[in-house]
């Protein structure tokens, strides 16, 4: 598992669209598996689950993106999982870290 969290200032919908487009554009096999959106007392929450094939690991990796925003204050949490082929412990987590890097690059290119 790999994780990245950060705070930033941006418009919620604009940033969410930017992140989504960049994840799909920069990873050929990435797909949006499911999504959930919720709003409560002017706080917006978006959850996105992506999946992609990791050629190096010869397996599939998932990435959960949670975006929480109020006005232009955003918090994003990204967690990747999967990719290991071992039964009792994790080996070969390269695919998780590479998928996470795709999202981090998208965030950095936005700022």
PyMOL commands that set and color helices and strands:
alter all, ss='L'
color gray80, all
select helices_A, chain A and resi 12-25+94-110
alter helices_A, ss='H'
color red, helices_A
select strands_A, chain A and resi 2-9+31-40+43-54+59-70+73-82
alter strands_A, ss='S'
color yellow, strands_A
deselect
rebuild
show_as cartoon
